[in-house]
Amino acid sequence: MATLKALVVDDASFVRDLVKRTVRQRFPVIETTDAQNGRRAQSLMSRTSFDLVLCDWEMPEMSGLELLQWMRQQPQYEKVPFIMITSRGDKDHVIEAVKEGVSEYLGKPFSPEGLSKKIIKVMGRRLKDAMDRGGKSMEGPADAFKESATLLTQKREVPEVKNEPAATTPDRENPLLTTARPAAVAARPEARGSMSLASVRFSDSTLKSVVKDINLTEVRVIAKRDQMFPGILDQAVVDIDVGDGQMARLNGYVHQLQAVDKRQDTDFVSVTIRFVDEDPKKMEDLSRFVARFRAGAR
């Protein structure tokens, strides 16, 4: 029976469900409630006491940072653990969250194990005692999707291929993040007639690829097979350059892995990442990017 209560706040229902499922599987003594933005979360927190808050940063109506600021002003929530789960992993945002009283910072996309470690860290003895009383182990189950793409994407020796379709882009590490680096597709439309290169970073790997197509629902990239690939339903964050030095961060998940050629020894794999955000501002940024991409492809 659940003895602790956690509030999960994110505008993307896919992310909320993933967080709740992880908490439910790893910590059955924690009961979860969810909210689609900070305003809704604020309303729930005013009526019910929560022992833990797991919250996104970028949301409509009220952001995660605004919710954190309000929360730290409430006597009953002054010391309640608050984990910020966000694709904003740059130094300035981390520092800003720390100044406002964030307990832990977890970059998207995250692994179930990464999230579990953060929860254990902020909840401490209270969680362990609750698990012990419930006769539950603190050890986590194996990742069910870990080997989901093994047959298609297993590493192997391949001959050199001329005119490789992907180029390495700088992989910037964030020294302030103690978890696996956030996954992202750093994409920029190139000049007409050239390819749009992308460095697709997942929680434990980096995928060099080419953007084949993108719309308001999903992005499809092509990558060489001799790399480490994600599993179906793995999280991704798509960073797109919307101009003027601004980046839009789009949450998504791996929707499809498919061989490019109709043969078992194909050298290239197509990866489709489906977007899950419902933030109007992000959709506006994505629309501009898609227009630039299609103009460059003509």
C-alpha positions in Angstrom: 0.0 0.0 0.0 1.3 3.4 -1.0 2.5 5.5 2.0 4.2 8.4 0.1 2.7 10.8 -2.5 4.5 12.3 -5.6 3.2 14.9 -8.0 4.4 14.5 -11.7 4.1 17.8 -13.7 4.7 17.9 -17.5 2.8 19.2 -20.5 3.6 16.1 -22.5 1.4 13.2 -21.5 3.9 10.7 -22.8 6.6 12.0 -20.3 4.1 12.0 -17.4 3.2 8.4 -18.1 6.8 7.4 -18.4 7.7 9.0 -15.0 4.6 7.5 -13.3 5.4 4.1 -14.7 9.0 4.2 -13.5 7.9 5.3 -10.0 5.2 2.7 -9.9 7.5 -0.1 -10.9 10.5 0.9 -8.8 8.8 2.4 -5.7 5.4 0.8 -5.2 5.1 2.7 -1.9 4.8 6.0 -3.8 1.4 7.0 -5.1 1.6 9.3 -8.1 -0.7 12.2 -9.3 -0.1 14.2 -12.4 -0.7 17.7 -13.7 -0.2 19.1 -17.3 1.2 22.5 -16.2 2.4 24.4 -13.1 -1.0 26.1 -12.6 -2.8 22.8 -12.3 0.0 21.5 -10.0 -0.4 24.6 -7.8 -4.1 23.9 -7.5 -3.5 20.2 -6.5 -0.7 21.1 -4.0 -3.1 23.6 -2.3 -5.6 20.8 -1.6 -3.3 17.8 -1.0 0.1 17.3 0.6 2.8 15.8 -1.5 6.1 14.3 -0.4 7.9 14.7 -3.8 7.5 16.8 -6.9 8.9 15.8 -10.3 8.5 18.7 -12.7 9.3 19.8 -16.2 10.6 23.4 -16.8 9.0 24.5 -20.0 5.2 24.4 -19.8 2.3 26.7 -20.7 0.5 28.8 -18.1 3.0 28.3 -15.4 6.6 27.0 -15.9 8.4 24.6 -13.6 10.6 27.4 -12.3 7.6 29.5 -11.4 6.1 26.5 -9.6 9.3 26.0 -7.7 9.5 29.6 -6.7 5.9 29.5 -5.4 6.5 26.1 -3.6 9.5 27.4 -1.6 7.3 30.2 -0.3 4.8 27.8 1.2 5.7 26.6 4.7 4.4 23.1 4.1 6.5 22.7 0.9 9.6 24.7 1.9 11.7 21.5 2.3 9.8 19.0 0.1 12.1 17.5 -2.5 11.7 19.0 -6.0 13.3 17.3 -9.0 13.5 19.4 -12.2 13.2 17.0 -15.2 14.0 19.1 -18.3 15.8 19.4 -21.6 17.3 22.7 -20.4 20.6 21.3 -19.3 22.9 24.3 -19.9 24.9 25.8 -17.1 22.8 29.0 -16.7 19.5 27.1 -16.3 21.0 24.7 -13.8 22.4 27.5 -11.7 19.1 29.4 -11.8 17.2 26.3 -10.6 19.7 25.7 -7.8 19.3 29.3 -6.6 15.5 28.9 -6.5 15.8 25.8 -4.3 15.7 22.8 -6.6 16.7 19.5 -4.9 18.0 17.7 -8.0 18.2 18.3 -11.8 17.7 15.5 -14.3 18.2 16.1 -18.0 15.8 14.7 -20.7 15.8 12.2 -22.0 16.4 10.2 -18.9 16.7 6.5 -18.2 14.5 4.8 -15.6 17.6 4.0 -13.6 18.7 7.7 -13.8 15.3 8.9 -12.5 15.3 6.2 -9.8 18.7 7.3 -8.5 17.6 10.9 -8.2 14.5 9.9 -6.3 16.5 7.7 -3.9 19.0 10.6 -3.4 16.4 13.2 -2.5 14.0 11.0 -0.5 16.8 9.3 1.5 16.0 7.3 4.6 12.3 8.1 4.4 11.9 6.2 1.2 14.0 3.3 2.4 12.0 2.9 5.6 8.7 3.0 3.6 10.1 0.3 1.2 11.3 -1.8 4.1 7.9 -1.6 5.8 6.2 -2.7 2.6 8.6 -5.6 2.2 9.9 -4.1 -1.1 13.5 -4.1 -2.4 15.3 -1.0 -3.4 17.0 -2.9 -6.3 15.6 -2.0 -9.7 14.3 -4.4 -12.4 16.1 -5.0 -15.6 15.3 -2.6 -18.5 12.6 -4.4 -20.6 13.5 -2.5 -23.7 17.3 -2.7 -23.5 17.6 -5.3 -26.2 14.6 -4.2 -28.3 16.6 -3.2 -31.4 19.5 -5.7 -31.1 18.8 -7.7 -34.3 18.6 -4.7 -36.5 21.3 -2.5 -35.0 23.9 -4.8 -33.5 27.4 -3.5 -34.0 29.5 -5.2 -36.6 32.6 -4.7 -38.7 31.7 -2.9 -42.0 33.8 -1.7 -44.9 34.4 2.0 -45.3 31.6 3.7 -47.2 32.5 6.7 -49.3 30.5 9.9 -49.1 29.4 9.1 -45.6 26.0 10.8 -45.0 26.7 12.1 -41.5 29.3 14.3 -40.0 30.3 14.6 -36.3 29.0 17.6 -34.6 30.4 18.9 -31.3 29.2 16.9 -28.4 29.0 19.4 -25.5 29.2 17.9 -22.1 27.5 19.7 -19.1 29.8 19.3 -16.1 27.0 20.3 -13.7 24.8 17.3 -14.7 25.5 14.2 -12.7 23.2 12.0 -14.8 23.7 10.7 -18.3 23.8 13.5 -20.8 20.5 14.6 -22.2 19.5 13.2 -25.6 19.0 15.7 -28.4 18.9 16.1 -32.1 20.8 19.2 -32.9 19.4 20.1 -36.3 19.9 23.0 -38.6 18.6 23.4 -42.1 21.5 23.8 -44.6 21.7 25.7 -47.8 19.6 24.5 -50.7 20.8 21.2 -52.2 22.8 20.2 -49.2 22.0 17.7 -46.4 20.8 18.7 -42.9 23.2 16.9 -40.6 22.1 15.9 -37.1 23.9 14.6 -34.0 21.2 12.5 -32.2 22.2 12.1 -28.6 20.4 9.6 -26.4 20.9 9.0 -22.7 23.8 6.6 -23.3 24.8 7.1 -27.0 25.3 9.6 -29.8 24.0 8.9 -33.2 25.5 10.7 -36.2 22.8 11.1 -38.9 21.1 13.0 -41.7 17.6 14.6 -41.4 15.6 12.9 -44.1 12.2 14.5 -43.3 10.5 16.5 -40.6 7.0 17.7 -39.9 4.9 18.9 -37.0 4.5 15.3 -35.8 7.9 13.6 -36.2 11.4 13.7 -37.6 13.0 10.9 -39.6 16.8 10.6 -39.7 19.1 8.1 -41.5 22.2 6.7 -39.8 24.9 4.2 -40.4 24.3 0.8 -38.8 27.8 0.5 -37.2 26.7 2.8 -34.3 24.8 2.3 -31.0 21.1 2.7 -31.6 18.3 3.4 -29.2 15.4 1.1 -28.4 11.8 1.5 -29.4 10.1 4.0 -27.1 13.4 5.4 -25.8 13.2 9.1 -25.0 14.7 11.8 -27.2 14.9 15.6 -27.1 15.1 17.3 -30.4 17.0 20.6 -30.3 16.2 22.7 -33.4 17.8 26.0 -34.4 14.9 28.5 -34.9 17.2 31.4 -35.8 18.7 34.4 -34.0 20.7 32.1 -31.8 17.6 30.5 -30.2 17.0 26.8 -29.7 13.7 25.1 -29.3 13.8 21.8 -27.4 11.2 19.3 -28.4 10.5 16.2 -26.4 9.9 12.9 -28.2 10.4 9.2 -28.3 11.7 6.6 -30.8 8.7 5.5 -32.7 10.3 3.4 -35.4 13.5 1.7 -36.4 13.6 0.4 -40.0 16.2 -0.9 -42.4 16.7 1.5 -45.3 17.3 -1.3 -47.8 15.3 -4.5 -48.2 18.2 -6.8 -47.2 19.6 -8.1 -43.9 23.1 -6.6 -44.4 21.9 -3.0 -45.1 24.4 -0.4 -44.0 21.8 2.3 -43.0 18.9 2.5 -40.6 16.0 4.9 -40.5 15.1 6.3 -37.1 11.7 8.1 -36.6 11.3 10.2 -33.5 7.7 11.3 -32.7 7.2 14.5 -30.9 5.0 14.6 -27.7 5.0 18.3 -26.7 1.7 20.2 -26.5 3.3 23.6 -25.9 2.0 26.1 -28.6 5.2 28.1 -28.5 7.3 25.0 -29.3 4.9 24.1 -32.1 5.3 27.6 -33.6 9.1 27.2 -33.5 8.9 23.8 -35.1 6.6 25.2 -37.9 9.3 27.8 -38.8 12.0 25.2 -38.8 9.9 22.8 -41.1 9.3 25.7 -43.5 13.1 26.5 -43.7 13.9 22.8 -44.1 11.5 22.3 -47.0 12.7 25.5 -48.7 16.2 24.2 -48.5 15.2 20.8 -49.9 13.8 22.3 -53.1 
